[in-house]
């Protein structure tokens, strides 16, 4: 995971980190322009080691919503 984080930061990620205990990690970009380079950098690291999957998602600035079920 640390190799993937390093690769994302070197590829221009605005920030990167590890989700809880892992093995998930994430990288942040300021816009869609940087997505392809981050994805490529992480895939390169994963293909050289144990493998994995890259997911691309947008951030949500809203918290969770709790609703009462009927």
mmJSON file of the N, C-alpha and C atoms, coordinates in Angstrom:
{"data_MODEL":{"atom_site":{
"group_PDB":["ATOM","ATOM","ATOM","ATOM","ATOM","ATOM","ATOM","ATOM","ATOM","ATOM","ATOM","ATOM","ATOM","ATOM","ATOM","ATOM","ATOM","ATOM","ATOM","ATOM","ATOM","ATOM","ATOM","ATOM","ATOM","ATOM","ATOM","ATOM","ATOM","ATOM","ATOM","ATOM","ATOM","ATOM","ATOM","ATOM","ATOM","ATOM","ATOM","ATOM","ATOM","ATOM","ATOM","ATOM","ATOM","ATOM","ATOM","ATOM","ATOM","ATOM","ATOM","ATOM","ATOM","ATOM","ATOM","ATOM","ATOM","ATOM","ATOM","ATOM","ATOM","ATOM","ATOM","ATOM","ATOM","ATOM","ATOM","ATOM","ATOM","ATOM","ATOM","ATOM","ATOM","ATOM","ATOM","ATOM","ATOM","ATOM","ATOM","ATOM","ATOM","ATOM","ATOM","ATOM","ATOM","ATOM","ATOM","ATOM","ATOM","ATOM","ATOM","ATOM","ATOM","ATOM","ATOM","ATOM","ATOM","ATOM","ATOM","ATOM","ATOM","ATOM","ATOM","ATOM","ATOM","ATOM","ATOM","ATOM","ATOM","ATOM","ATOM","ATOM","ATOM","ATOM","ATOM","ATOM","ATOM","ATOM","ATOM","ATOM","ATOM","ATOM","ATOM","ATOM","ATOM","ATOM","ATOM","ATOM","ATOM","ATOM","ATOM","ATOM","ATOM","ATOM","ATOM","ATOM","ATOM","ATOM","ATOM","ATOM","ATOM","ATOM","ATOM","ATOM","ATOM","ATOM","ATOM","ATOM","ATOM","ATOM","ATOM","ATOM","ATOM","ATOM","ATOM","ATOM","ATOM","ATOM","ATOM","ATOM","ATOM","ATOM","ATOM","ATOM","ATOM","ATOM","ATOM","ATOM","ATOM","ATOM","ATOM","ATOM","ATOM","ATOM","ATOM","ATOM","ATOM","ATOM","ATOM","ATOM","ATOM","ATOM","ATOM","ATOM","ATOM","ATOM","ATOM","ATOM","ATOM","ATOM","ATOM","ATOM","ATOM","ATOM","ATOM","ATOM","ATOM","ATOM","ATOM","ATOM","ATOM","ATOM","ATOM","ATOM","ATOM","ATOM","ATOM","ATOM","ATOM","ATOM"],
"id":[1,2,3,4,5,6,7,8,9,10,11,12,13,14,15,16,17,18,19,20,21,22,23,24,25,26,27,28,29,30,31,32,33,34,35,36,37,38,39,40,41,42,43,44,45,46,47,48,49,50,51,52,53,54,55,56,57,58,59,60,61,62,63,64,65,66,67,68,69,70,71,72,73,74,75,76,77,78,79,80,81,82,83,84,85,86,87,88,89,90,91,92,93,94,95,96,97,98,99,100,101,102,103,104,105,106,107,108,109,110,111,112,113,114,115,116,117,118,119,120,121,122,123,124,125,126,127,128,129,130,131,132,133,134,135,136,137,138,139,140,141,142,143,144,145,146,147,148,149,150,151,152,153,154,155,156,157,158,159,160,161,162,163,164,165,166,167,168,169,170,171,172,173,174,175,176,177,178,179,180,181,182,183,184,185,186,187,188,189,190,191,192,193,194,195,196,197,198,199,200,201,202,203,204,205,206,207,208,209,210],
"type_symbol":["N","C","C","N","C","C","N","C","C","N","C","C","N","C","C","N","C","C","N","C","C","N","C","C","N","C","C","N","C","C","N","C","C","N","C","C","N","C","C","N","C","C","N","C","C","N","C","C","N","C","C","N","C","C","N","C","C","N","C","C","N","C","C","N","C","C","N","C","C","N","C","C","N","C","C","N","C","C","N","C","C","N","C","C","N","C","C","N","C","C","N","C","C","N","C","C","N","C","C","N","C","C","N","C","C","N","C","C","N","C","C","N","C","C","N","C","C","N","C","C","N","C","C","N","C","C","N","C","C","N","C","C","N","C","C","N","C","C","N","C","C","N","C","C","N","C","C","N","C","C","N","C","C","N","C","C","N","C","C","N","C","C","N","C","C","N","C","C","N","C","C","N","C","C","N","C","C","N","C","C","N","C","C","N","C","C","N","C","C","N","C","C","N","C","C","N","C","C","N","C","C","N","C","C","N","C","C","N","C","C"],
"label_atom_id":["N","CA","C","N","CA","C","N","CA","C","N","CA","C","N","CA","C","N","CA","C","N","CA","C","N","CA","C","N","CA","C","N","CA","C","N","CA","C","N","CA","C","N","CA","C","N","CA","C","N","CA","C","N","CA","C","N","CA","C","N","CA","C","N","CA","C","N","CA","C","N","CA","C","N","CA","C","N","CA","C","N","CA","C","N","CA","C","N","CA","C","N","CA","C","N","CA","C","N","CA","C","N","CA","C","N","CA","C","N","CA","C","N","CA","C","N","CA","C","N","CA","C","N","CA","C","N","CA","C","N","CA","C","N","CA","C","N","CA","C","N","CA","C","N","CA","C","N","CA","C","N","CA","C","N","CA","C","N","CA","C","N","CA","C","N","CA","C","N","CA","C","N","CA","C","N","CA","C","N","CA","C","N","CA","C","N","CA","C","N","CA","C","N","CA","C","N","CA","C","N","CA","C","N","CA","C","N","CA","C","N","CA","C","N","CA","C","N","CA","C","N","CA","C","N","CA","C","N","CA","C","N","CA","C","N","CA","C","N","CA","C","N","CA","C"],
"label_alt_id":[null,null,null,null,null,null,null,null,null,null,null,null,null,null,null,null,null,null,null,null,null,null,null,null,null,null,null,null,null,null,null,null,null,null,null,null,null,null,null,null,null,null,null,null,null,null,null,null,null,null,null,null,null,null,null,null,null,null,null,null,null,null,null,null,null,null,null,null,null,null,null,null,null,null,null,null,null,null,null,null,null,null,null,null,null,null,null,null,null,null,null,null,null,null,null,null,null,null,null,null,null,null,null,null,null,null,null,null,null,null,null,null,null,null,null,null,null,null,null,null,null,null,null,null,null,null,null,null,null,null,null,null,null,null,null,null,null,null,null,null,null,null,null,null,null,null,null,null,null,null,null,null,null,null,null,null,null,null,null,null,null,null,null,null,null,null,null,null,null,null,null,null,null,null,null,null,null,null,null,null,null,null,null,null,null,null,null,null,null,null,null,null,null,null,null,null,null,null,null,null,null,null,null,null,null,null,null,null,null,null],
"label_comp_id":["UNK","UNK","UNK","UNK","UNK","UNK","UNK","UNK","UNK","UNK","UNK","UNK","UNK","UNK","UNK","UNK","UNK","UNK","UNK","UNK","UNK","UNK","UNK","UNK","UNK","UNK","UNK","UNK","UNK","UNK","UNK","UNK","UNK","UNK","UNK","UNK","UNK","UNK","UNK","UNK","UNK","UNK","UNK","UNK","UNK","UNK","UNK","UNK","UNK","UNK","UNK","UNK","UNK","UNK","UNK","UNK","UNK","UNK","UNK","UNK","UNK","UNK","UNK","UNK","UNK","UNK","UNK","UNK","UNK","UNK","UNK","UNK","UNK","UNK","UNK","UNK","UNK","UNK","UNK","UNK","UNK","UNK","UNK","UNK","UNK","UNK","UNK","UNK","UNK","UNK","UNK","UNK","UNK","UNK","UNK","UNK","UNK","UNK","UNK","UNK","UNK","UNK","UNK","UNK","UNK","UNK","UNK","UNK","UNK","UNK","UNK","UNK","UNK","UNK","UNK","UNK","UNK","UNK","UNK","UNK","UNK","UNK","UNK","UNK","UNK","UNK","UNK","UNK","UNK","UNK","UNK","UNK","UNK","UNK","UNK","UNK","UNK","UNK","UNK","UNK","UNK","UNK","UNK","UNK","UNK","UNK","UNK","UNK","UNK","UNK","UNK","UNK","UNK","UNK","UNK","UNK","UNK","UNK","UNK","UNK","UNK","UNK","UNK","UNK","UNK","UNK","UNK","UNK","UNK","UNK","UNK","UNK","UNK","UNK","UNK","UNK","UNK","UNK","UNK","UNK","UNK","UNK","UNK","UNK","UNK","UNK","UNK","UNK","UNK","UNK","UNK","UNK","UNK","UNK","UNK","UNK","UNK","UNK","UNK","UNK","UNK","UNK","UNK","UNK","UNK","UNK","UNK","UNK","UNK","UNK"],
"label_asym_id":["A","A","A","A","A","A","A","A","A","A","A","A","A","A","A","A","A","A","A","A","A","A","A","A","A","A","A","A","A","A","A","A","A","A","A","A","A","A","A","A","A","A","A","A","A","A","A","A","A","A","A","A","A","A","A","A","A","A","A","A","A","A","A","A","A","A","A","A","A","A","A","A","A","A","A","A","A","A","A","A","A","A","A","A","A","A","A","A","A","A","A","A","A","A","A","A","A","A","A","A","A","A","A","A","A","A","A","A","A","A","A","A","A","A","A","A","A","A","A","A","A","A","A","A","A","A","A","A","A","A","A","A","A","A","A","A","A","A","A","A","A","A","A","A","A","A","A","A","A","A","A","A","A","A","A","A","A","A","A","A","A","A","A","A","A","A","A","A","A","A","A","A","A","A","A","A","A","A","A","A","A","A","A","A","A","A","A","A","A","A","A","A","A","A","A","A","A","A","A","A","A","A","A","A","A","A","A","A","A","A"],
"label_entity_id":["1","1","1","1","1","1","1","1","1","1","1","1","1","1","1","1","1","1","1","1","1","1","1","1","1","1","1","1","1","1","1","1","1","1","1","1","1","1","1","1","1","1","1","1","1","1","1","1","1","1","1","1","1","1","1","1","1","1","1","1","1","1","1","1","1","1","1","1","1","1","1","1","1","1","1","1","1","1","1","1","1","1","1","1","1","1","1","1","1","1","1","1","1","1","1","1","1","1","1","1","1","1","1","1","1","1","1","1","1","1","1","1","1","1","1","1","1","1","1","1","1","1","1","1","1","1","1","1","1","1","1","1","1","1","1","1","1","1","1","1","1","1","1","1","1","1","1","1","1","1","1","1","1","1","1","1","1","1","1","1","1","1","1","1","1","1","1","1","1","1","1","1","1","1","1","1","1","1","1","1","1","1","1","1","1","1","1","1","1","1","1","1","1","1","1","1","1","1","1","1","1","1","1","1","1","1","1","1","1","1"],
"label_seq_id":[1,1,1,2,2,2,3,3,3,4,4,4,5,5,5,6,6,6,7,7,7,8,8,8,9,9,9,10,10,10,11,11,11,12,12,12,13,13,13,14,14,14,15,15,15,16,16,16,17,17,17,18,18,18,19,19,19,20,20,20,21,21,21,22,22,22,23,23,23,24,24,24,25,25,25,26,26,26,27,27,27,28,28,28,29,29,29,30,30,30,31,31,31,32,32,32,33,33,33,34,34,34,35,35,35,36,36,36,37,37,37,38,38,38,39,39,39,40,40,40,41,41,41,42,42,42,43,43,43,44,44,44,45,45,45,46,46,46,47,47,47,48,48,48,49,49,49,50,50,50,51,51,51,52,52,52,53,53,53,54,54,54,55,55,55,56,56,56,57,57,57,58,58,58,59,59,59,60,60,60,61,61,61,62,62,62,63,63,63,64,64,64,65,65,65,66,66,66,67,67,67,68,68,68,69,69,69,70,70,70],
"pdbx_PDB_ins_code":[null,null,null,null,null,null,null,null,null,null,null,null,null,null,null,null,null,null,null,null,null,null,null,null,null,null,null,null,null,null,null,null,null,null,null,null,null,null,null,null,null,null,null,null,null,null,null,null,null,null,null,null,null,null,null,null,null,null,null,null,null,null,null,null,null,null,null,null,null,null,null,null,null,null,null,null,null,null,null,null,null,null,null,null,null,null,null,null,null,null,null,null,null,null,null,null,null,null,null,null,null,null,null,null,null,null,null,null,null,null,null,null,null,null,null,null,null,null,null,null,null,null,null,null,null,null,null,null,null,null,null,null,null,null,null,null,null,null,null,null,null,null,null,null,null,null,null,null,null,null,null,null,null,null,null,null,null,null,null,null,null,null,null,null,null,null,null,null,null,null,null,null,null,null,null,null,null,null,null,null,null,null,null,null,null,null,null,null,null,null,null,null,null,null,null,null,null,null,null,null,null,null,null,null,null,null,null,null,null,null],
"Cartn_x":[0.827,0.0,0.874,1.938,2.798,3.442,3.752,4.303,3.278,2.01,0.955,0.774,0.811,0.683,1.84,3.048,4.22,4.074,3.594,3.438,2.416,1.318,0.307,0.846,1.571,2.144,3.159,3.972,4.948,4.27,3.064,2.327,1.495,1.576,0.903,-0.343,-0.594,-1.768,-1.691,-2.819,-2.919,-2.715,-3.127,-2.969,-3.216,-2.754,-2.954,-2.889,-3.518,-3.505,-3.991,-4.026,-4.46,-5.766,-6.695,-7.984,-7.884,-7.992,-7.947,-6.742,-6.952,-5.851,-5.449,-6.099,-5.786,-6.484,-6.238,-5.21,-5.648,-6.759,-7.223,-6.442,-6.184,-5.563,-6.272,-6.019,-6.702,-5.767,-6.067,-5.343,-6.336,-5.996,-6.889,-6.297,-7.146,-6.732,-7.599,-7.126,-7.904,-8.972,-8.904,-9.866,-9.611,-10.399,-10.284,-8.986,-8.24,-7.012,-5.989,-5.891,-4.852,-5.217,-6.45,-6.914,-6.136,-5.928,-5.271,-3.854,-3.1,-1.726,-1.68,-2.602,-2.639,-3.018,-4.028,-4.48,-3.347,-2.666,-1.557,-0.431,-0.099,0.981,0.654,-0.576,-0.975,-1.055,-1.609,-1.683,-0.291,0.662,2.035,2.603,2.414,2.906,2.205,0.879,0.13,0.473,0.637,0.986,2.367,3.251,4.597,4.633,3.539,3.533,2.358,1.411,0.346,-0.931,-1.026,-2.241,-3.211,-4.366,-5.382,-6.263,-7.184,-8.14,-8.146,-8.217,-8.295,-9.737,-10.313,-11.647,-11.51,-12.286,-12.29,-13.661,-13.668,-14.907,-14.766,-15.884,-15.844,-16.126,-15.699,-15.9,-17.309,-17.788,-19.077,-18.85,-19.297,-19.129,-20.309,-21.183,-22.319,-22.114,-22.534,-22.447,-23.545,-23.564,-24.569,-25.948,-26.958,-28.334,-28.971,-29.567,-30.238,-31.739,-32.455,-33.907,-34.598,-35.722,-36.519,-37.326,-37.235,-38.01,-39.419,-40.356,-41.761,-42.077],
"Cartn_y":[-1.187,0.0,1.255,1.232,2.423,2.697,1.656,1.861,2.527,2.135,2.751,4.212,4.506,5.891,6.732,6.204,6.918,7.178,6.166,6.305,7.384,7.445,8.469,9.866,10.017,11.326,11.756,10.82,11.127,11.463,10.883,11.139,12.417,13.121,14.411,14.456,13.432,13.457,14.631,15.258,16.367,15.851,14.619,13.952,12.469,11.651,10.207,9.632,8.493,7.872,6.44,5.831,4.446,4.424,3.605,3.487,2.512,3.027,2.238,1.312,0.022,-0.948,-1.394,-0.919,-1.311,-2.612,-3.166,-2.775,-1.684,-1.014,0.042,1.337,2.039,3.349,4.269,5.559,6.515,7.659,8.267,9.451,10.51,11.76,12.877,13.744,14.171,15.099,16.345,17.433,18.68,18.676,17.769,17.693,16.455,16.258,15.042,14.913,16.017,15.955,14.958,14.794,13.951,12.498,12.141,10.783,9.723,9.906,8.895,8.597,9.628,9.398,8.684,9.003,8.301,6.837,6.599,5.228,4.402,4.945,4.245,3.941,4.911,4.724,3.615,3.595,2.566,1.196,1.126,-0.157,-0.723,0.128,-0.32,-0.964,-0.314,-0.848,-2.167,-2.203,-3.422,-4.578,-4.312,-5.38,-5.956,-5.149,-5.623,-6.392,-6.354,-7.052,-8.019,-7.745,-8.709,-8.508,-7.47,-7.215,-6.345,-6.098,-5.277,-4.619,-3.805,-3.125,-1.641,-0.799,0.65,1.091,1.797,2.367,3.878,4.506,5.961,6.446,7.407,7.923,9.417,10.084,11.491,11.587,12.67,12.883,13.403,13.16,13.684,14.552,15.775,16.674,16.629,15.657,15.502,14.269,14.354,13.226,12.212,11.177,10.127,10.654,10.057,10.397,9.202,9.458,8.404,8.636,7.607,7.71,6.632,6.961,6.014,5.167,3.833,2.941,2.846,2.721,2.607,1.256],
"Cartn_z":[0.0,0.0,0.0,0.77,0.818,-0.538,-1.302,-2.65,-3.567,-3.431,-4.243,-3.863,-2.571,-2.111,-2.642,-2.532,-3.062,-4.557,-5.294,-6.747,-7.078,-6.33,-6.588,-6.308,-5.21,-4.889,-5.938,-6.405,-7.45,-8.778,-9.004,-10.247,-10.168,-9.043,-8.951,-8.093,-7.276,-6.404,-5.445,-5.2,-4.259,-2.837,-2.609,-1.327,-1.516,-0.586,-0.67,0.729,0.923,2.238,2.2,3.362,3.518,4.291,3.858,4.518,5.68,6.876,8.107,8.086,8.19,8.221,6.823,5.815,4.446,4.109,2.98,2.021,1.059,1.344,0.451,0.667,-0.424,-0.332,-1.315,-1.201,-2.06,-2.42,-3.555,-3.987,-4.401,-4.179,-4.494,-5.594,-6.511,-7.554,-7.453,-8.013,-8.003,-9.088,-10.003,-11.097,-11.917,-12.95,-13.756,-14.551,-14.685,-15.499,-14.965,-13.671,-13.094,-12.901,-13.215,-12.928,-13.696,-14.974,-15.799,-15.327,-14.946,-14.509,-13.166,-12.244,-10.961,-11.157,-11.98,-12.247,-12.843,-13.817,-14.462,-13.48,-12.625,-11.653,-10.662,-10.17,-9.201,-9.864,-11.064,-11.77,-12.014,-12.339,-12.555,-11.281,-10.138,-8.862,-8.536,-8.692,-8.346,-9.269,-10.556,-11.499,-11.223,-10.643,-10.326,-9.009,-8.243,-6.946,-6.876,-6.037,-5.762,-6.552,-7.352,-8.121,-7.354,-7.94,-7.307,-8.338,-7.874,-8.741,-8.402,-9.424,-9.233,-9.483,-8.514,-8.65,-8.697,-9.565,-9.66,-9.209,-8.325,-7.765,-7.507,-7.422,-7.033,-5.537,-4.956,-3.525,-3.262,-2.066,-1.635,-0.406,-0.452,0.674,1.639,1.488,2.385,3.249,4.457,5.372,5.098,5.908,5.766,6.153,5.588,5.929,6.638,7.783,8.545,8.42,7.978,7.816,8.624,9.167,9.93,8.936,9.068,8.212,8.753,7.877,8.307,8.842],
"occupancy":[1.0,1.0,1.0,1.0,1.0,1.0,1.0,1.0,1.0,1.0,1.0,1.0,1.0,1.0,1.0,1.0,1.0,1.0,1.0,1.0,1.0,1.0,1.0,1.0,1.0,1.0,1.0,1.0,1.0,1.0,1.0,1.0,1.0,1.0,1.0,1.0,1.0,1.0,1.0,1.0,1.0,1.0,1.0,1.0,1.0,1.0,1.0,1.0,1.0,1.0,1.0,1.0,1.0,1.0,1.0,1.0,1.0,1.0,1.0,1.0,1.0,1.0,1.0,1.0,1.0,1.0,1.0,1.0,1.0,1.0,1.0,1.0,1.0,1.0,1.0,1.0,1.0,1.0,1.0,1.0,1.0,1.0,1.0,1.0,1.0,1.0,1.0,1.0,1.0,1.0,1.0,1.0,1.0,1.0,1.0,1.0,1.0,1.0,1.0,1.0,1.0,1.0,1.0,1.0,1.0,1.0,1.0,1.0,1.0,1.0,1.0,1.0,1.0,1.0,1.0,1.0,1.0,1.0,1.0,1.0,1.0,1.0,1.0,1.0,1.0,1.0,1.0,1.0,1.0,1.0,1.0,1.0,1.0,1.0,1.0,1.0,1.0,1.0,1.0,1.0,1.0,1.0,1.0,1.0,1.0,1.0,1.0,1.0,1.0,1.0,1.0,1.0,1.0,1.0,1.0,1.0,1.0,1.0,1.0,1.0,1.0,1.0,1.0,1.0,1.0,1.0,1.0,1.0,1.0,1.0,1.0,1.0,1.0,1.0,1.0,1.0,1.0,1.0,1.0,1.0,1.0,1.0,1.0,1.0,1.0,1.0,1.0,1.0,1.0,1.0,1.0,1.0,1.0,1.0,1.0,1.0,1.0,1.0,1.0,1.0,1.0,1.0,1.0,1.0,1.0,1.0,1.0,1.0,1.0,1.0],
"B_iso_or_equiv":[0.0,0.0,0.0,0.0,0.0,0.0,0.0,0.0,0.0,0.0,0.0,0.0,0.0,0.0,0.0,0.0,0.0,0.0,0.0,0.0,0.0,0.0,0.0,0.0,0.0,0.0,0.0,0.0,0.0,0.0,0.0,0.0,0.0,0.0,0.0,0.0,0.0,0.0,0.0,0.0,0.0,0.0,0.0,0.0,0.0,0.0,0.0,0.0,0.0,0.0,0.0,0.0,0.0,0.0,0.0,0.0,0.0,0.0,0.0,0.0,0.0,0.0,0.0,0.0,0.0,0.0,0.0,0.0,0.0,0.0,0.0,0.0,0.0,0.0,0.0,0.0,0.0,0.0,0.0,0.0,0.0,0.0,0.0,0.0,0.0,0.0,0.0,0.0,0.0,0.0,0.0,0.0,0.0,0.0,0.0,0.0,0.0,0.0,0.0,0.0,0.0,0.0,0.0,0.0,0.0,0.0,0.0,0.0,0.0,0.0,0.0,0.0,0.0,0.0,0.0,0.0,0.0,0.0,0.0,0.0,0.0,0.0,0.0,0.0,0.0,0.0,0.0,0.0,0.0,0.0,0.0,0.0,0.0,0.0,0.0,0.0,0.0,0.0,0.0,0.0,0.0,0.0,0.0,0.0,0.0,0.0,0.0,0.0,0.0,0.0,0.0,0.0,0.0,0.0,0.0,0.0,0.0,0.0,0.0,0.0,0.0,0.0,0.0,0.0,0.0,0.0,0.0,0.0,0.0,0.0,0.0,0.0,0.0,0.0,0.0,0.0,0.0,0.0,0.0,0.0,0.0,0.0,0.0,0.0,0.0,0.0,0.0,0.0,0.0,0.0,0.0,0.0,0.0,0.0,0.0,0.0,0.0,0.0,0.0,0.0,0.0,0.0,0.0,0.0,0.0,0.0,0.0,0.0,0.0,0.0],
"pdbx_formal_charge":[null,null,null,null,null,null,null,null,null,null,null,null,null,null,null,null,null,null,null,null,null,null,null,null,null,null,null,null,null,null,null,null,null,null,null,null,null,null,null,null,null,null,null,null,null,null,null,null,null,null,null,null,null,null,null,null,null,null,null,null,null,null,null,null,null,null,null,null,null,null,null,null,null,null,null,null,null,null,null,null,null,null,null,null,null,null,null,null,null,null,null,null,null,null,null,null,null,null,null,null,null,null,null,null,null,null,null,null,null,null,null,null,null,null,null,null,null,null,null,null,null,null,null,null,null,null,null,null,null,null,null,null,null,null,null,null,null,null,null,null,null,null,null,null,null,null,null,null,null,null,null,null,null,null,null,null,null,null,null,null,null,null,null,null,null,null,null,null,null,null,null,null,null,null,null,null,null,null,null,null,null,null,null,null,null,null,null,null,null,null,null,null,null,null,null,null,null,null,null,null,null,null,null,null,null,null,null,null,null,null],
"auth_seq_id":[1,1,1,2,2,2,3,3,3,4,4,4,5,5,5,6,6,6,7,7,7,8,8,8,9,9,9,10,10,10,11,11,11,12,12,12,13,13,13,14,14,14,15,15,15,16,16,16,17,17,17,18,18,18,19,19,19,20,20,20,21,21,21,22,22,22,23,23,23,24,24,24,25,25,25,26,26,26,27,27,27,28,28,28,29,29,29,30,30,30,31,31,31,32,32,32,33,33,33,34,34,34,35,35,35,36,36,36,37,37,37,38,38,38,39,39,39,40,40,40,41,41,41,42,42,42,43,43,43,44,44,44,45,45,45,46,46,46,47,47,47,48,48,48,49,49,49,50,50,50,51,51,51,52,52,52,53,53,53,54,54,54,55,55,55,56,56,56,57,57,57,58,58,58,59,59,59,60,60,60,61,61,61,62,62,62,63,63,63,64,64,64,65,65,65,66,66,66,67,67,67,68,68,68,69,69,69,70,70,70],
"auth_comp_id":["UNK","UNK","UNK","UNK","UNK","UNK","UNK","UNK","UNK","UNK","UNK","UNK","UNK","UNK","UNK","UNK","UNK","UNK","UNK","UNK","UNK","UNK","UNK","UNK","UNK","UNK","UNK","UNK","UNK","UNK","UNK","UNK","UNK","UNK","UNK","UNK","UNK","UNK","UNK","UNK","UNK","UNK","UNK","UNK","UNK","UNK","UNK","UNK","UNK","UNK","UNK","UNK","UNK","UNK","UNK","UNK","UNK","UNK","UNK","UNK","UNK","UNK","UNK","UNK","UNK","UNK","UNK","UNK","UNK","UNK","UNK","UNK","UNK","UNK","UNK","UNK","UNK","UNK","UNK","UNK","UNK","UNK","UNK","UNK","UNK","UNK","UNK","UNK","UNK","UNK","UNK","UNK","UNK","UNK","UNK","UNK","UNK","UNK","UNK","UNK","UNK","UNK","UNK","UNK","UNK","UNK","UNK","UNK","UNK","UNK","UNK","UNK","UNK","UNK","UNK","UNK","UNK","UNK","UNK","UNK","UNK","UNK","UNK","UNK","UNK","UNK","UNK","UNK","UNK","UNK","UNK","UNK","UNK","UNK","UNK","UNK","UNK","UNK","UNK","UNK","UNK","UNK","UNK","UNK","UNK","UNK","UNK","UNK","UNK","UNK","UNK","UNK","UNK","UNK","UNK","UNK","UNK","UNK","UNK","UNK","UNK","UNK","UNK","UNK","UNK","UNK","UNK","UNK","UNK","UNK","UNK","UNK","UNK","UNK","UNK","UNK","UNK","UNK","UNK","UNK","UNK","UNK","UNK","UNK","UNK","UNK","UNK","UNK","UNK","UNK","UNK","UNK","UNK","UNK","UNK","UNK","UNK","UNK","UNK","UNK","UNK","UNK","UNK","UNK","UNK","UNK","UNK","UNK","UNK","UNK"],
"auth_asym_id":["A","A","A","A","A","A","A","A","A","A","A","A","A","A","A","A","A","A","A","A","A","A","A","A","A","A","A","A","A","A","A","A","A","A","A","A","A","A","A","A","A","A","A","A","A","A","A","A","A","A","A","A","A","A","A","A","A","A","A","A","A","A","A","A","A","A","A","A","A","A","A","A","A","A","A","A","A","A","A","A","A","A","A","A","A","A","A","A","A","A","A","A","A","A","A","A","A","A","A","A","A","A","A","A","A","A","A","A","A","A","A","A","A","A","A","A","A","A","A","A","A","A","A","A","A","A","A","A","A","A","A","A","A","A","A","A","A","A","A","A","A","A","A","A","A","A","A","A","A","A","A","A","A","A","A","A","A","A","A","A","A","A","A","A","A","A","A","A","A","A","A","A","A","A","A","A","A","A","A","A","A","A","A","A","A","A","A","A","A","A","A","A","A","A","A","A","A","A","A","A","A","A","A","A","A","A","A","A","A","A"],
"auth_atom_id":["N","CA","C","N","CA","C","N","CA","C","N","CA","C","N","CA","C","N","CA","C","N","CA","C","N","CA","C","N","CA","C","N","CA","C","N","CA","C","N","CA","C","N","CA","C","N","CA","C","N","CA","C","N","CA","C","N","CA","C","N","CA","C","N","CA","C","N","CA","C","N","CA","C","N","CA","C","N","CA","C","N","CA","C","N","CA","C","N","CA","C","N","CA","C","N","CA","C","N","CA","C","N","CA","C","N","CA","C","N","CA","C","N","CA","C","N","CA","C","N","CA","C","N","CA","C","N","CA","C","N","CA","C","N","CA","C","N","CA","C","N","CA","C","N","CA","C","N","CA","C","N","CA","C","N","CA","C","N","CA","C","N","CA","C","N","CA","C","N","CA","C","N","CA","C","N","CA","C","N","CA","C","N","CA","C","N","CA","C","N","CA","C","N","CA","C","N","CA","C","N","CA","C","N","CA","C","N","CA","C","N","CA","C","N","CA","C","N","CA","C","N","CA","C","N","CA","C","N","CA","C","N","CA","C","N","CA","C","N","CA","C","N","CA","C"],
"pdbx_PDB_model_num":[1,1,1,1,1,1,1,1,1,1,1,1,1,1,1,1,1,1,1,1,1,1,1,1,1,1,1,1,1,1,1,1,1,1,1,1,1,1,1,1,1,1,1,1,1,1,1,1,1,1,1,1,1,1,1,1,1,1,1,1,1,1,1,1,1,1,1,1,1,1,1,1,1,1,1,1,1,1,1,1,1,1,1,1,1,1,1,1,1,1,1,1,1,1,1,1,1,1,1,1,1,1,1,1,1,1,1,1,1,1,1,1,1,1,1,1,1,1,1,1,1,1,1,1,1,1,1,1,1,1,1,1,1,1,1,1,1,1,1,1,1,1,1,1,1,1,1,1,1,1,1,1,1,1,1,1,1,1,1,1,1,1,1,1,1,1,1,1,1,1,1,1,1,1,1,1,1,1,1,1,1,1,1,1,1,1,1,1,1,1,1,1,1,1,1,1,1,1,1,1,1,1,1,1,1,1,1,1,1,1]
}}}
